[in-house]
Amino acid sequence: MGNIGAWELVIIVILVIVIFGGKKLPELGRGLGRGLANFRQAVKEPDTAEPRAEETKDTQESRAEGGR
């Protein structure tokens, strides 16, 4: 029941073409490709996010107190 055959794929492709139109498909594919590339890049890179607000606040307080 979970297997998708060739006819089902053909029907899905036809529905996508009808819904989005032939001119919109390259744009959708390009956007999907860029999204996947960004996701893969984010997964490979180490966590470089900015520190959370409470960590920044604690750091600022300790600096104000003399750097303990």
Backbone as CSV, one residue per row, in Angstrom:
resi,resn,N_x,N_y,N_z,CA_x,CA_y,CA_z,C_x,C_y,C_z
1,MET,0.816,-1.182,0.000,0.000,0.000,0.000,0.872,1.265,0.000
2,GLY,2.094,1.197,0.499,2.973,2.347,0.554,3.822,2.527,-0.692
3,ASN,3.770,1.575,-1.604,4.583,1.676,-2.825,3.904,2.581,-3.840
4,ILE,4.692,3.446,-4.460,4.176,4.317,-5.511,4.694,3.793,-6.834
5,GLY,3.777,3.499,-7.742,4.147,2.967,-9.039,4.356,4.062,-10.064
6,ALA,4.648,3.638,-11.279,4.918,4.579,-12.362,3.679,5.403,-12.700
7,TRP,2.513,4.767,-12.743,1.296,5.502,-13.079,0.951,6.547,-12.029
8,GLU,1.189,6.233,-10.790,0.921,7.217,-9.746,1.837,8.429,-9.881
9,LEU,3.108,8.180,-10.201,4.050,9.280,-10.414,3.647,10.136,-11.603
10,VAL,3.188,9.502,-12.678,2.741,10.247,-13.855,1.559,11.138,-13.488
11,ILE,0.622,10.611,-12.744,-0.551,11.391,-12.332,-0.137,12.557,-11.444
12,ILE,0.786,12.330,-10.528,1.262,13.402,-9.648,1.947,14.494,-10.461
13,VAL,2.794,14.111,-11.416,3.489,15.091,-12.254,2.489,15.904,-13.072
14,ILE,1.495,15.255,-13.630,0.471,15.966,-14.405,-0.293,16.945,-13.518
15,LEU,-0.649,16.522,-12.314,-1.352,17.417,-11.392,-0.494,18.630,-11.020
16,VAL,0.789,18.407,-10.792,1.685,19.517,-10.449,1.775,20.492,-11.605
17,ILE,1.876,19.983,-12.835,1.945,20.859,-14.006,0.651,21.648,-14.163
18,VAL,-0.479,21.008,-13.938,-1.760,21.694,-14.062,-1.911,22.756,-12.976
19,ILE,-1.522,22.422,-11.760,-1.700,23.357,-10.639,-0.760,24.549,-10.759
20,PHE,0.516,24.317,-11.012,1.504,25.390,-10.991,1.787,25.979,-12.371
21,GLY,1.531,25.251,-13.420,1.807,25.749,-14.762,3.248,25.493,-15.155
22,GLY,3.488,25.434,-16.445,4.817,25.131,-16.965,5.845,26.211,-16.686
23,LYS,5.417,27.470,-16.629,6.365,28.558,-16.400,6.825,28.629,-14.956
24,LYS,6.005,28.176,-14.048,6.332,28.289,-12.618,7.222,27.138,-12.141
25,LEU,7.225,26.010,-12.836,7.975,24.837,-12.389,9.482,25.072,-12.265
26,PRO,10.150,25.710,-13.234,11.596,25.946,-13.057,11.897,26.811,-11.831
27,GLU,11.042,27.794,-11.594,11.232,28.654,-10.423,11.054,27.864,-9.121
28,LEU,10.068,26.984,-9.087,9.857,26.144,-7.905,11.032,25.199,-7.689
29,GLY,11.529,24.610,-8.774,12.679,23.705,-8.675,13.924,24.419,-8.197
30,ARG,14.136,25.625,-8.707,15.292,26.421,-8.303,15.210,26.772,-6.818
31,GLY,14.035,27.165,-6.379,13.851,27.499,-4.964,14.054,26.291,-4.064
32,LEU,13.558,25.146,-4.494,13.738,23.919,-3.721,15.207,23.536,-3.654
33,GLY,15.911,23.668,-4.766,17.349,23.357,-4.796,18.143,24.267,-3.879
34,ARG,17.835,25.554,-3.903,18.534,26.499,-3.022,18.242,26.201,-1.556
35,GLY,16.991,25.862,-1.282,16.636,25.523,0.096,17.389,24.306,0.601
36,LEU,17.486,23.285,-0.240,18.227,22.082,0.138,19.708,22.378,0.318
37,ALA,20.260,23.205,-0.570,21.678,23.555,-0.463,21.948,24.322,0.828
38,ASN,21.072,25.260,1.166,21.226,26.012,2.415,21.107,25.103,3.629
39,PHE,20.177,24.154,3.571,20.001,23.222,4.687,21.241,22.362,4.865
40,ARG,21.766,21.827,3.774,22.967,20.991,3.859,24.157,21.779,4.395
41,GLN,24.289,23.027,3.946,25.382,23.868,4.421,25.236,24.147,5.912
42,ALA,24.023,24.402,6.358,23.796,24.678,7.773,24.070,23.449,8.630
43,VAL,23.779,22.269,8.106,24.012,21.043,8.861,25.511,20.765,8.972
44,LYS,26.272,21.063,7.935,27.711,20.783,7.930,28.505,21.772,8.769
45,GLU,28.054,23.032,8.835,28.792,24.054,9.566,28.643,23.862,11.071
46,PRO,29.688,24.199,11.827,29.552,24.158,13.279,28.572,25.237,13.733
47,ASP,28.082,25.078,14.926,27.086,26.006,15.453,27.736,27.362,15.693
48,THR,27.417,28.321,14.847,27.989,29.660,14.962,26.934,30.682,15.331
49,ALA,25.845,30.213,15.898,24.763,31.120,16.268,25.217,32.037,17.399
50,GLU,24.603,33.183,17.464,24.936,34.120,18.523,24.481,33.553,19.862
51,PRO,25.165,33.914,20.939,24.768,33.388,22.240,23.372,33.860,22.616
52,ARG,22.739,33.055,23.438,21.388,33.400,23.873,21.408,34.656,24.729
53,ALA,20.261,35.270,24.890,20.150,36.553,25.591,20.631,36.453,27.036
54,GLU,20.272,35.358,27.732,20.686,35.263,29.135,22.197,35.067,29.274
55,GLU,22.829,34.386,28.300,24.279,34.237,28.343,24.959,35.588,28.126
56,THR,24.456,36.360,27.215,25.020,37.674,26.941,24.851,38.576,28.156
57,LYS,23.704,38.511,28.790,23.434,39.344,29.960,24.383,38.978,31.104
58,ASP,24.591,37.668,31.324,25.499,37.218,32.379,26.922,37.694,32.104
59,THR,27.340,37.627,30.862,28.682,38.053,30.498,28.850,39.551,30.731
60,GLN,27.856,40.334,30.375,27.927,41.767,30.566,27.961,42.116,32.054
61,GLU,27.188,41.410,32.883,27.158,41.663,34.313,28.515,41.331,34.937
62,SER,29.130,40.237,34.500,30.413,39.853,35.086,31.505,40.839,34.680
63,ARG,31.436,41.381,33.477,32.394,42.386,33.063,32.227,43.666,33.867
64,ALA,30.989,44.033,34.164,30.724,45.252,34.927,31.207,45.115,36.375
65,GLU,31.196,43.881,36.878,31.610,43.645,38.259,33.124,43.528,38.394
66,GLY,33.832,43.528,37.312,35.278,43.472,37.400,35.861,42.221,36.778
67,GLY,35.073,41.497,36.013,35.586,40.349,35.274,35.856,39.125,36.116
68,ARG,35.042,38.866,37.106,35.228,37.673,37.947,35.006,36.422,37.191
